[in-house]
Amino acid sequence: MTRVEKKAREFVRDLIEEYLKTGRGFLRHQARLRLRDFPGLFDSLAGQGVIIHVGTDVAPTVSAFEYIADKQLEEYAVGSVDIVLRALYSLYEEKGLSSYPGEDVVAAALKRAGADPTKVRLGIWLIQEFKEYITHYVSIQNETGYAAKEISVGDSIAELDGGAAAWKRLAERHISLKRSLAVQSAASVGPPTSASATFSFLRNGKLRLIVEHDYDELQRIATVEAPKAEVVLCGGLIEALVLHQLVCHRKRAIKSKKAKPGPIERWDFRDLIEVAIDLRLMTSSAHKLSNFVREYRNLVHPGRQWREGIRIRREEADVARSILNLVIKDIRDSSVRSKRRPKRP
């Protein structure tokens, strides 16, 4: 284990213990000070989803318990999730509702936990990551820490097979996402130096100006904590890039078996991507990753965000940036191939 890895695990363990003790994580500036001798480590942990920003704090996630490789602590966390999931199942079975006040869930969980408030508090915090059961989660922060104001479940809770099984599935999804993003790293897609150099392959002047402007804005907000804005900009840039490619191949695009009626400029994001895949202007891996950005982009509309309790976090923004870089490479490579393809006589 390297010195950096050792420090990272030590920091994450301390963060977990702080949460178990106080119900809160570290203040963000204090967390950065703890890691001041290891430049980039804080942002790396946030990017990996090991820690999460909560207001002015940082707190541990499910990935934090996997990261420190402490079997005892991870089993404790799995047990806490199991308690809360089973409490939600009981409420669902008893009341037949889908949404419950946070205090009702806590009360039901405490009955199962044998009056262990620390374990219940941890489970209530971690449960928001289990999207296969949790459809809506509204959290609040008060003097005693983080609490759930309202928790909603889907009908899938009726098929609950326990916290351990749910934890394992979530861990597998984390691994799958990391492997997908490794494609981007393996392709050596790095952050470009300037928008004008990055998008020199775009032939439509008007659209290129829009893309360059939005990309410059994306780089500027990198210095502040604005994950929602980053996801929106990444989604818009991906849509603009795909639109550009289809406009440049308009005749082929409108003849595609995936094409929709009407002008290409009026197609929605999904239609654009499907036609781009059909024309091999994007790889299938980029298609899957772009869907991730599209789903989050759809959820940042205030009405849906309010109804569904969606929170755009730092890890989603980091993933969106990586996906954007992969799509830029895809479309740049496609443009190069088009230039090299000999014209028919």
Residue frames as qw, qx, qy, qz and C-alpha x, y, z in Angstrom:
[[0.000, 0.888, 0.460, 0.000, 0.00, 0.00, 0.00],
 [0.411, 0.466, -0.024, 0.783, 1.38, 3.39, -1.00],
 [0.186, -0.181, -0.437, 0.861, 1.62, 6.36, 1.34],
 [0.323, -0.049, -0.189, -0.926, -1.26, 8.06, -0.48],
 [0.608, -0.243, -0.670, -0.350, -3.47, 4.98, -0.26],
 [0.460, -0.254, -0.698, 0.487, -2.70, 4.63, 3.42],
 [0.008, 0.125, 0.243, -0.962, -3.61, 8.27, 4.06],
 [0.441, -0.126, -0.423, -0.781, -6.81, 7.96, 2.01],
 [0.606, -0.303, -0.730, -0.088, -8.01, 4.95, 3.98],
 [0.335, -0.229, -0.563, 0.720, -7.09, 6.61, 7.26],
 [0.162, 0.024, 0.000, -0.987, -9.06, 9.71, 6.29],
 [0.555, -0.194, -0.539, -0.603, -12.14, 7.76, 5.17],
 [0.551, -0.288, -0.750, 0.227, -12.07, 5.66, 8.34],
 [0.163, -0.183, -0.409, 0.879, -11.90, 8.81, 10.46],
 [0.334, -0.066, -0.239, -0.909, -14.81, 10.26, 8.50],
 [0.604, -0.268, -0.693, -0.287, -16.92, 7.15, 9.12],
 [0.470, -0.286, -0.667, 0.502, -16.09, 7.16, 12.82],
 [0.022, 0.065, 0.167, -0.984, -16.98, 10.85, 13.03],
 [0.491, -0.178, -0.422, -0.741, -20.34, 10.13, 11.46],
 [0.619, -0.292, -0.729, 0.004, -21.03, 7.21, 13.79],
 [0.367, -0.228, -0.533, 0.727, -20.13, 9.38, 16.76],
 [0.029, 0.314, 0.192, -0.929, -21.88, 12.64, 15.87],
 [0.459, 0.622, 0.619, -0.138, -24.30, 11.95, 13.04],
 [0.346, 0.916, -0.066, -0.191, -22.34, 14.33, 10.81],
 [0.852, 0.273, -0.021, 0.446, -19.18, 14.24, 8.72],
 [0.486, -0.326, -0.033, 0.810, -16.35, 16.77, 8.59],
 [0.219, 0.873, 0.074, -0.430, -16.71, 20.38, 7.58],
 [0.804, 0.557, 0.093, 0.186, -15.43, 20.56, 4.03],
 [0.227, 0.866, -0.354, 0.271, -12.63, 23.01, 4.70],
 [0.561, -0.587, 0.559, -0.166, -11.48, 20.89, 7.65],
 [0.927, 0.132, 0.347, 0.047, -11.49, 17.80, 5.47],
 [0.629, 0.729, -0.098, 0.250, -9.33, 19.54, 2.87],
 [0.133, -0.832, 0.473, -0.258, -6.93, 20.68, 5.58],
 [0.818, -0.320, 0.473, -0.074, -6.56, 17.09, 6.78],
 [0.852, 0.262, 0.369, 0.264, -5.41, 16.13, 3.28],
 [0.171, 0.958, -0.126, -0.191, -3.39, 19.27, 2.48],
 [0.312, -0.608, 0.672, 0.285, -0.16, 17.27, 2.16],
 [0.444, 0.118, 0.847, 0.266, -1.72, 15.11, -0.56],
 [0.272, 0.392, -0.159, -0.864, -2.81, 17.41, -3.42],
 [0.499, 0.136, -0.595, -0.615, -5.78, 16.12, -5.37],
 [0.134, -0.047, -0.974, 0.175, -6.64, 13.36, -2.90],
 [0.300, 0.331, 0.542, -0.712, -9.79, 15.03, -1.61],
 [0.536, 0.430, -0.196, -0.700, -11.15, 15.56, -5.13],
 [0.343, 0.228, -0.882, -0.228, -10.18, 12.02, -6.08],
 [0.048, 0.168, 0.909, -0.378, -12.17, 10.54, -3.19],
 [0.417, 0.447, 0.300, -0.732, -15.15, 12.72, -4.12],
 [0.458, 0.427, -0.508, -0.591, -14.85, 11.74, -7.76],
 [0.258, 0.093, -0.960, -0.055, -14.85, 8.06, -6.85],
 [0.617, -0.435, -0.352, -0.554, -18.01, 8.54, -4.79],
 [0.565, -0.104, -0.695, 0.431, -16.28, 7.56, -1.55],
 [0.118, -0.400, -0.457, 0.786, -17.28, 10.84, 0.08],
 [0.098, 0.673, 0.600, 0.422, -20.22, 13.13, -0.66],
 [0.070, 0.172, -0.152, 0.971, -20.80, 16.85, -0.22],
 [0.260, -0.667, -0.698, -0.013, -23.65, 17.71, 2.16],
 [0.155, -0.978, -0.139, -0.023, -24.03, 21.47, 2.43],
 [0.056, 0.876, -0.450, 0.164, -20.78, 22.65, 4.02],
 [0.667, -0.426, 0.605, -0.088, -19.90, 19.10, 5.12],
 [0.523, 0.335, -0.732, -0.279, -18.54, 15.95, 3.58],
 [0.753, -0.231, 0.450, -0.421, -19.99, 12.60, 4.64],
 [0.233, -0.250, 0.917, 0.204, -19.31, 8.91, 3.96],
 [0.706, 0.214, -0.273, -0.617, -21.16, 6.87, 1.35],
 [0.979, -0.036, 0.161, -0.123, -21.72, 3.15, 0.83],
 [0.758, 0.534, -0.255, 0.273, -18.50, 3.16, -1.19],
 [0.099, -0.758, 0.495, -0.413, -16.63, 4.50, 1.85],
 [0.770, -0.356, 0.464, -0.255, -17.27, 1.27, 3.75],
 [0.941, 0.309, 0.081, 0.113, -16.10, -0.76, 0.76],
 [0.412, 0.812, -0.289, 0.296, -13.06, 1.48, 0.35],
 [0.274, -0.730, 0.542, -0.312, -11.51, 1.01, 3.78],
 [0.692, 0.184, -0.697, -0.045, -11.65, -2.79, 3.49],
 [0.158, -0.239, 0.741, -0.608, -12.71, -3.25, 7.12],
 [0.353, -0.220, -0.864, -0.285, -14.96, -6.29, 7.24],
 [0.197, -0.424, -0.734, 0.492, -16.34, -5.51, 10.68],
 [0.112, 0.405, 0.122, -0.899, -17.33, -1.95, 9.81],
 [0.316, 0.082, -0.606, -0.726, -18.80, -3.00, 6.48],
 [0.303, -0.308, -0.901, -0.031, -20.89, -5.71, 8.15],
 [0.059, -0.460, -0.532, 0.709, -22.14, -3.10, 10.61],
 [0.221, 0.321, -0.195, -0.900, -23.15, -0.84, 7.71],
 [0.331, -0.068, -0.818, -0.465, -24.82, -3.71, 5.84],
 [0.215, -0.392, -0.844, 0.296, -26.74, -4.54, 9.00],
 [0.066, 0.426, 0.279, -0.858, -27.89, -0.93, 9.37],
 [0.328, 0.180, -0.475, -0.797, -29.21, -0.91, 5.79],
 [0.306, -0.185, -0.921, -0.155, -30.95, -4.24, 6.34],
 [0.069, -0.415, -0.687, 0.593, -32.74, -2.87, 9.42],
 [0.222, 0.425, 0.045, -0.877, -34.09, 0.17, 7.57],
 [0.334, 0.105, -0.701, -0.621, -35.06, -1.76, 4.44],
 [0.265, -0.284, -0.921, 0.036, -37.01, -4.26, 6.52],
 [0.037, 0.450, 0.493, -0.743, -38.64, -1.42, 8.45],
 [0.307, 0.318, -0.279, -0.852, -39.76, 0.08, 5.13],
 [0.320, -0.057, -0.882, -0.342, -41.04, -3.31, 4.03],
 [0.125, -0.381, -0.826, 0.396, -43.10, -3.56, 7.22],
 [0.169, 0.455, 0.200, -0.851, -44.57, -0.10, 6.71],
 [0.331, 0.207, -0.583, -0.712, -45.38, -0.93, 3.10],
 [0.287, -0.171, -0.938, -0.093, -47.01, -4.21, 4.13],
 [0.087, -0.433, -0.705, 0.555, -48.96, -2.60, 6.96],
 [0.159, 0.611, 0.215, -0.745, -50.10, 0.66, 5.34],
 [0.598, 0.489, 0.583, 0.252, -49.89, -0.05, 1.64],
 [0.139, 0.967, 0.005, -0.212, -48.46, 3.42, 1.03],
 [0.797, 0.405, -0.039, 0.446, -45.35, 4.43, -0.85],
 [0.232, 0.604, -0.255, 0.719, -44.21, 7.51, 1.11],
 [0.665, -0.578, -0.438, 0.176, -43.46, 7.76, 4.83],
 [0.148, -0.942, 0.195, -0.229, -42.30, 10.54, 7.14],
 [0.461, 0.503, -0.651, 0.332, -38.70, 10.05, 8.19],
 [0.311, -0.401, 0.623, -0.595, -39.63, 9.81, 11.88],
 [0.900, -0.004, 0.132, -0.416, -42.03, 6.91, 11.14],
 [0.823, 0.387, -0.407, 0.091, -39.26, 5.01, 9.40],
 [0.143, 0.519, -0.657, 0.528, -36.87, 5.70, 12.29],
 [0.614, -0.286, 0.440, -0.589, -39.46, 4.50, 14.82],
 [0.961, 0.141, -0.042, -0.235, -40.09, 1.28, 12.87],
 [0.659, 0.489, -0.506, 0.266, -36.35, 0.69, 12.48],
 [0.138, -0.538, 0.608, -0.567, -35.63, 1.26, 16.18],
 [0.852, -0.175, 0.252, -0.424, -38.03, -1.54, 17.05],
 [0.944, 0.280, -0.165, 0.053, -35.98, -3.86, 14.87],
 [0.467, 0.599, -0.463, 0.458, -32.60, -2.56, 16.01],
 [0.699, -0.429, -0.487, 0.300, -33.24, -3.12, 19.68],
 [0.239, -0.962, -0.097, 0.090, -32.94, 0.60, 20.47],
 [0.644, -0.230, 0.245, 0.687, -29.57, 1.11, 18.74],
 [0.263, 0.898, 0.189, -0.299, -30.01, 4.68, 17.43],
 [0.155, -0.662, 0.531, 0.506, -26.50, 4.84, 15.96],
 [0.346, 0.030, 0.872, 0.345, -27.14, 1.88, 13.71],
 [0.323, 0.715, 0.616, -0.063, -30.53, 3.19, 12.65],
 [0.054, 0.887, -0.064, -0.454, -29.12, 6.66, 11.95],
 [0.214, -0.430, 0.709, 0.516, -26.45, 5.14, 9.71],
 [0.343, 0.298, 0.865, 0.210, -28.99, 3.01, 7.88],
 [0.245, 0.840, 0.408, -0.261, -31.30, 5.97, 7.34],
 [0.018, -0.791, 0.327, 0.517, -28.38, 7.91, 5.81],
 [0.213, -0.297, 0.821, 0.438, -27.09, 5.14, 3.54],
 [0.486, 0.398, 0.770, -0.112, -30.51, 3.95, 2.37],
 [0.365, 0.777, 0.049, -0.510, -30.85, 6.82, -0.11],
 [0.049, 0.548, -0.704, -0.449, -28.29, 5.14, -2.39],
 [0.308, 0.083, 0.946, 0.054, -30.41, 2.02, -2.84],
 [0.355, 0.265, -0.201, -0.874, -32.37, 3.24, -5.85],
 [0.291, -0.084, -0.892, -0.336, -33.80, -0.19, -6.65],
 [0.262, -0.533, -0.780, 0.198, -36.12, 0.32, -3.65],
 [0.143, -0.637, -0.293, 0.699, -35.93, 4.03, -2.79],
 [0.375, 0.612, 0.503, 0.481, -37.68, 6.30, -5.30],
 [0.036, -0.828, -0.068, -0.556, -37.70, 9.53, -3.31],
 [0.671, -0.366, -0.390, 0.514, -35.55, 10.72, -0.40],
 [0.014, 0.860, 0.015, 0.510, -35.70, 14.16, 1.19],
 [0.680, -0.207, -0.429, 0.558, -33.00, 14.90, 3.73],
 [0.157, -0.938, -0.028, -0.307, -32.61, 17.74, 6.20],
 [0.596, 0.176, -0.463, 0.632, -29.67, 18.90, 8.26],
 [0.429, -0.832, -0.119, -0.330, -30.12, 20.07, 11.84],
 [0.200, -0.778, 0.514, -0.302, -28.11, 20.40, 15.04],
 [0.779, -0.290, 0.540, -0.134, -28.14, 16.63, 15.58],
 [0.380, -0.217, 0.785, 0.439, -26.89, 15.76, 12.11],
 [0.318, 0.113, -0.587, -0.736, -28.52, 14.60, 8.89],
 [0.429, 0.202, 0.773, -0.420, -32.05, 13.23, 8.97],
 [0.034, 0.244, 0.793, 0.557, -34.64, 11.99, 6.51],
 [0.352, 0.129, 0.199, -0.905, -37.73, 14.15, 6.16],
 [0.816, 0.271, 0.173, -0.480, -39.51, 11.77, 3.80],
 [0.174, -0.312, 0.888, 0.291, -38.72, 8.42, 2.21],
 [0.779, 0.312, 0.029, -0.542, -40.64, 6.84, -0.66],
 [0.421, -0.225, 0.861, 0.174, -40.38, 3.28, -1.91],
 [0.494, 0.234, -0.537, -0.643, -41.33, 1.58, -5.15],
 [0.911, -0.083, -0.002, -0.403, -43.36, -1.60, -5.46],
 [0.670, 0.388, -0.609, 0.169, -40.05, -3.45, -5.71],
 [0.207, -0.466, 0.643, -0.572, -39.89, -3.28, -1.89],
 [0.873, -0.090, 0.154, -0.453, -42.44, -6.12, -1.88],
 [0.936, 0.255, -0.223, 0.092, -39.69, -8.36, -3.33],
 [0.141, -0.826, 0.493, -0.235, -37.09, -7.35, -0.75],
 [0.928, 0.038, -0.355, 0.110, -34.47, -10.06, -0.28],
 [0.729, -0.565, -0.125, 0.366, -32.51, -8.38, 2.51],
 [0.055, -0.963, 0.183, 0.191, -29.91, -5.71, 3.03],
 [0.547, -0.435, 0.611, 0.372, -26.93, -7.96, 2.33],
 [0.583, 0.378, 0.634, 0.340, -28.21, -8.90, -1.13],
 [0.224, 0.947, 0.223, 0.047, -29.09, -5.27, -1.92],
 [0.310, -0.839, 0.342, 0.287, -25.64, -4.14, -0.77],
 [0.616, -0.145, 0.656, 0.410, -23.95, -6.72, -2.97],
 [0.493, 0.648, 0.513, 0.273, -25.91, -5.59, -6.04],
 [0.026, 0.998, 0.010, -0.064, -25.05, -1.95, -5.37],
 [0.472, -0.635, 0.497, 0.356, -21.36, -2.83, -4.96],
 [0.626, 0.178, 0.649, 0.394, -21.45, -4.68, -8.29],
 [0.335, 0.871, 0.323, 0.157, -22.95, -1.62, -9.98],
 [0.233, -0.913, 0.240, 0.236, -20.13, 0.52, -8.53],
 [0.574, -0.303, 0.636, 0.417, -17.59, -1.89, -10.04],
 [0.545, 0.521, 0.590, 0.288, -19.41, -1.90, -13.38],
 [0.143, 0.982, 0.123, -0.022, -19.44, 1.91, -13.53],
 [0.366, -0.758, 0.428, 0.329, -15.72, 2.09, -12.74],
 [0.611, 0.009, 0.679, 0.407, -15.02, -0.41, -15.53],
 [0.423, 0.774, 0.439, 0.170, -17.08, 1.65, -17.97],
 [0.027, -0.990, 0.099, 0.099, -15.17, 4.79, -17.08],
 [0.605, -0.451, 0.520, 0.399, -11.91, 2.89, -17.44],
 [0.638, 0.509, 0.473, 0.333, -12.69, 2.80, -21.17],
 [0.142, 0.982, 0.052, 0.116, -12.30, 6.57, -21.17],
 [0.429, -0.786, 0.407, 0.179, -8.98, 6.39, -19.32],
 [0.739, -0.054, 0.581, 0.338, -7.66, 3.63, -21.57],
 [0.530, 0.696, 0.369, 0.313, -8.46, 5.76, -24.58],
 [0.478, -0.171, -0.050, 0.860, -6.28, 8.53, -23.11],
 [0.008, 0.762, 0.405, 0.505, -9.02, 11.14, -23.24],
 [0.418, -0.286, -0.387, 0.770, -7.67, 14.03, -21.23],
 [0.058, 0.855, 0.371, -0.358, -9.09, 17.45, -20.51],
 [0.571, 0.568, 0.233, 0.545, -8.42, 19.64, -23.55],
 [0.409, -0.195, -0.160, 0.877, -6.50, 22.87, -23.29],
 [0.188, 0.289, 0.029, -0.938, -8.99, 25.12, -25.08],
 [0.613, 0.451, 0.540, -0.358, -12.42, 24.91, -26.60],
 [0.487, 0.733, -0.238, -0.411, -11.28, 26.20, -29.99],
 [0.119, 0.483, -0.856, -0.141, -8.61, 23.48, -30.23],
 [0.403, 0.020, 0.872, -0.279, -10.90, 20.79, -28.84],
 [0.558, 0.534, 0.575, -0.269, -13.73, 21.34, -31.31],
 [0.059, 0.552, -0.470, -0.686, -11.78, 22.21, -34.43],
 [0.141, 0.059, 0.934, 0.323, -13.36, 19.14, -36.09],
 [0.282, 0.627, 0.636, -0.351, -16.85, 20.72, -35.98],
 [0.315, 0.205, 0.524, 0.764, -17.80, 21.99, -39.43],
 [0.094, -0.792, -0.517, -0.311, -21.00, 23.87, -38.60],
 [0.289, 0.356, -0.251, 0.852, -19.79, 27.31, -37.56],
 [0.436, -0.536, -0.010, -0.723, -22.87, 28.42, -35.62],
 [0.891, -0.377, -0.215, -0.131, -23.16, 25.22, -33.63],
 [0.735, 0.126, -0.351, 0.566, -19.43, 25.19, -33.02],
 [0.024, 0.498, -0.228, 0.837, -19.64, 28.65, -31.42],
 [0.708, -0.493, -0.046, -0.503, -22.38, 27.41, -29.08],
 [0.938, -0.142, -0.271, 0.163, -20.37, 24.31, -28.15],
 [0.542, 0.299, -0.326, 0.715, -17.18, 26.30, -27.54],
 [0.246, -0.561, 0.143, -0.777, -19.05, 28.83, -25.38],
 [0.836, -0.427, -0.068, -0.338, -20.69, 26.12, -23.25],
 [0.889, 0.016, -0.305, 0.342, -17.44, 24.17, -22.96],
 [0.282, 0.446, -0.318, 0.788, -15.58, 27.27, -21.76],
 [0.518, -0.534, 0.096, -0.661, -18.33, 27.82, -19.20],
 [0.946, -0.228, -0.226, -0.048, -17.98, 24.20, -18.05],
 [0.694, 0.194, -0.357, 0.594, -14.27, 24.75, -17.46],
 [0.032, -0.536, 0.225, -0.813, -14.91, 27.97, -15.52],
 [0.699, -0.490, 0.039, -0.519, -17.32, 26.37, -13.05],
 [0.837, 0.048, -0.504, 0.208, -14.78, 23.64, -12.32],
 [0.292, 0.299, -0.497, 0.760, -13.38, 25.93, -9.64],
 [0.444, -0.237, 0.318, -0.803, -16.67, 26.10, -7.72],
 [0.191, 0.089, 0.961, -0.179, -18.97, 23.47, -6.28],
 [0.542, 0.332, 0.022, -0.772, -21.78, 23.36, -8.88],
 [0.308, -0.062, 0.934, 0.170, -22.45, 19.70, -9.77],
 [0.479, 0.599, 0.595, -0.241, -25.97, 20.33, -11.07],
 [0.309, 0.841, -0.157, -0.415, -24.72, 22.99, -13.50],
 [0.120, -0.495, 0.799, 0.319, -21.94, 20.66, -14.64],
 [0.425, 0.197, 0.883, 0.023, -24.34, 17.80, -15.42],
 [0.447, 0.762, 0.351, -0.311, -26.68, 20.12, -17.34],
 [0.181, 0.804, -0.401, -0.399, -23.81, 21.56, -19.39],
 [0.247, -0.296, 0.894, 0.229, -22.34, 18.11, -20.09],
 [0.484, 0.416, 0.764, -0.094, -25.72, 16.83, -21.24],
 [0.386, 0.845, 0.120, -0.349, -26.24, 19.85, -23.48],
 [0.013, 0.697, -0.610, -0.377, -22.77, 19.53, -24.98],
 [0.373, -0.040, 0.914, 0.152, -23.24, 15.84, -25.76],
 [0.483, 0.637, 0.571, -0.185, -26.59, 16.61, -27.41],
 [0.259, 0.873, -0.150, -0.386, -25.03, 19.42, -29.47],
 [0.160, -0.515, 0.775, 0.331, -22.12, 17.23, -30.58],
 [0.426, 0.204, 0.877, 0.082, -24.38, 14.42, -31.71],
 [0.413, 0.786, 0.347, -0.300, -26.71, 16.89, -33.44],
 [0.087, 0.777, -0.427, -0.454, -23.74, 18.32, -35.34],
 [0.262, -0.234, 0.889, 0.292, -22.73, 14.92, -36.62],
 [0.423, 0.462, 0.778, -0.037, -26.22, 14.10, -37.83],
 [0.303, 0.860, 0.092, -0.399, -26.61, 17.47, -39.53],
 [0.013, -0.650, 0.633, 0.421, -23.32, 16.82, -41.34],
 [0.047, -0.033, 0.964, 0.260, -24.70, 13.44, -42.45],
 [0.488, 0.190, 0.270, -0.808, -28.27, 14.64, -42.94],
 [0.670, 0.234, -0.466, -0.528, -29.15, 12.44, -45.93],
 [0.455, 0.096, -0.876, 0.126, -27.91, 9.30, -44.20],
 [0.093, 0.010, 0.683, -0.725, -29.54, 10.33, -40.91],
 [0.580, 0.163, 0.136, -0.787, -33.05, 10.80, -42.27],
 [0.733, 0.205, -0.545, -0.351, -32.81, 7.43, -44.06],
 [0.057, 0.271, -0.886, 0.373, -31.74, 5.62, -40.87],
 [0.486, -0.352, -0.772, -0.211, -34.13, 2.96, -39.58],
 [0.372, -0.444, -0.585, 0.568, -33.98, 4.80, -36.24],
 [0.070, 0.132, 0.108, 0.983, -34.89, 8.18, -37.75],
 [0.111, 0.572, 0.668, -0.464, -37.96, 10.07, -36.54],
 [0.298, 0.743, 0.475, 0.366, -40.28, 12.26, -38.64],
 [0.118, -0.987, -0.094, 0.054, -39.47, 15.94, -38.93],
 [0.369, 0.804, -0.367, 0.286, -36.24, 17.95, -39.10],
 [0.731, 0.023, -0.526, 0.434, -33.21, 16.55, -37.31],
 [0.106, 0.357, -0.334, 0.866, -32.98, 19.77, -35.31],
 [0.593, -0.358, 0.060, -0.718, -36.28, 18.88, -33.62],
 [0.797, -0.077, -0.599, 0.011, -35.38, 15.32, -32.61],
 [0.599, -0.759, 0.156, -0.202, -34.98, 14.68, -28.90],
 [0.185, -0.702, 0.687, -0.028, -31.78, 13.50, -27.22],
 [0.713, -0.077, 0.693, -0.072, -32.68, 9.81, -27.33],
 [0.759, 0.606, 0.232, -0.059, -33.49, 9.93, -31.06],
 [0.259, 0.879, -0.399, -0.024, -30.24, 11.70, -31.86],
 [0.351, -0.541, 0.763, -0.044, -28.15, 9.12, -30.02],
 [0.778, 0.141, 0.604, -0.099, -29.97, 6.13, -31.51],
 [0.682, 0.730, 0.042, -0.020, -29.46, 7.39, -35.06],
 [0.056, 0.835, -0.547, 0.025, -25.81, 8.21, -34.32],
 [0.574, -0.306, 0.758, -0.050, -25.31, 4.63, -33.14],
 [0.796, 0.424, 0.423, -0.086, -27.08, 3.27, -36.22],
 [0.542, 0.827, -0.128, 0.073, -24.75, 5.30, -38.45],
 [0.866, -0.121, -0.131, 0.468, -21.73, 4.29, -36.37],
 [0.179, 0.777, -0.115, 0.592, -20.93, 7.88, -35.49],
 [0.400, -0.624, 0.491, -0.459, -20.64, 6.84, -31.83],
 [0.318, 0.166, -0.929, 0.089, -19.51, 3.60, -30.21],
 [0.612, -0.469, -0.583, -0.256, -21.95, 1.47, -28.25],
 [0.538, -0.305, -0.511, 0.597, -20.04, 2.20, -25.03],
 [0.054, 0.025, -0.059, 0.996, -20.48, 5.93, -25.52],
 [0.442, -0.369, -0.500, -0.647, -24.18, 5.34, -26.15],
 [0.632, -0.459, -0.613, 0.118, -24.63, 3.59, -22.81],
 [0.423, -0.268, -0.334, 0.799, -22.70, 6.25, -20.95],
 [0.074, -0.192, -0.196, -0.959, -24.55, 9.06, -22.69],
 [0.503, -0.510, -0.604, -0.350, -27.79, 7.58, -21.42],
 [0.526, -0.415, -0.508, 0.542, -26.47, 8.14, -17.91],
 [0.146, -0.120, -0.043, 0.981, -26.03, 11.85, -18.58],
 [0.275, -0.308, -0.504, -0.759, -29.39, 12.08, -20.36],
 [0.516, -0.533, -0.671, -0.013, -31.26, 10.57, -17.40],
 [0.412, -0.454, -0.364, 0.702, -29.68, 12.98, -14.95],
 [0.053, 0.032, 0.217, 0.974, -30.20, 15.90, -17.32],
 [0.362, -0.462, -0.616, -0.525, -33.92, 15.09, -17.45],
 [0.552, -0.555, -0.590, 0.199, -34.09, 15.01, -13.67],
 [0.341, -0.172, -0.229, 0.895, -32.72, 18.47, -13.08],
 [0.198, -0.509, -0.385, -0.744, -35.99, 20.07, -14.15],
 [0.166, -0.284, 0.512, -0.794, -37.30, 21.67, -10.93],
 [0.767, -0.142, -0.018, -0.625, -40.68, 19.92, -11.01],
 [0.899, 0.064, -0.432, -0.016, -39.23, 16.44, -11.35],
 [0.395, 0.322, -0.617, 0.599, -36.42, 17.20, -8.94],
 [0.378, -0.302, 0.369, -0.794, -38.95, 18.35, -6.34],
 [0.868, -0.089, -0.104, -0.477, -41.29, 15.39, -6.84],
 [0.933, 0.107, -0.334, 0.083, -38.58, 12.74, -6.88],
 [0.602, -0.773, 0.180, 0.089, -36.15, 14.25, -4.37],
 [0.847, 0.361, -0.029, 0.390, -33.24, 14.07, -6.81],
 [0.343, -0.869, 0.221, 0.278, -29.87, 15.33, -5.62],
 [0.738, 0.606, -0.182, 0.236, -27.12, 15.90, -8.13],
 [0.690, -0.669, 0.168, 0.218, -23.90, 15.09, -6.32],
 [0.061, -0.784, 0.527, 0.323, -20.21, 15.59, -7.03],
 [0.482, -0.161, 0.830, 0.229, -19.73, 12.01, -8.23],
 [0.567, 0.619, 0.543, -0.011, -22.49, 12.38, -10.85],
 [0.226, 0.940, -0.120, -0.224, -20.84, 15.55, -12.15],
 [0.265, -0.606, 0.696, 0.279, -17.43, 13.86, -12.34],
 [0.568, 0.170, 0.792, 0.144, -18.91, 10.92, -14.24],
 [0.467, 0.812, 0.323, -0.137, -20.70, 13.30, -16.61],
 [0.052, 0.869, -0.391, -0.300, -17.41, 15.06, -17.41],
 [0.397, -0.321, 0.823, 0.247, -15.70, 11.75, -18.13],
 [0.567, 0.465, 0.680, 0.017, -18.55, 10.71, -20.41],
 [0.326, 0.910, 0.033, -0.255, -18.36, 14.01, -22.28],
 [0.128, -0.694, 0.630, 0.325, -14.64, 13.44, -22.92],
 [0.493, 0.014, 0.854, 0.164, -15.40, 9.97, -24.27],
 [0.503, 0.706, 0.491, -0.084, -18.09, 11.32, -26.61],
 [0.133, 0.894, -0.257, -0.341, -15.75, 14.08, -27.83],
 [0.274, -0.437, 0.798, 0.312, -13.20, 11.42, -28.73],
 [0.543, 0.331, 0.772, 0.015, -15.84, 9.28, -30.44],
 [0.436, 0.838, 0.299, -0.135, -17.09, 12.10, -32.65],
 [0.021, -0.824, 0.449, 0.345, -13.60, 13.48, -33.33],
 [0.394, -0.230, 0.850, 0.264, -12.49, 10.02, -34.48],
 [0.530, 0.545, 0.649, -0.033, -15.62, 9.69, -36.60],
 [0.277, 0.917, -0.016, -0.287, -14.84, 13.00, -38.28],
 [0.170, -0.633, 0.675, 0.339, -11.29, 11.88, -39.04],
 [0.496, 0.097, 0.849, 0.154, -12.56, 8.63, -40.56],
 [0.474, 0.756, 0.417, -0.170, -15.01, 10.58, -42.74],
 [0.136, 0.880, -0.306, -0.336, -12.19, 12.77, -44.10],
 [0.258, -0.444, 0.815, 0.268, -10.04, 9.73, -44.89],
 [0.634, 0.325, 0.697, -0.080, -12.85, 7.81, -46.62],
 [0.183, -0.105, 0.567, 0.796, -12.30, 8.02, -50.39],
 [0.489, 0.405, 0.152, -0.757, -15.06, 9.69, -52.38],
 [0.669, 0.306, 0.674, 0.068, -17.03, 7.63, -54.84],
 [0.207, -0.112, 0.506, 0.830, -16.27, 8.39, -58.48]]
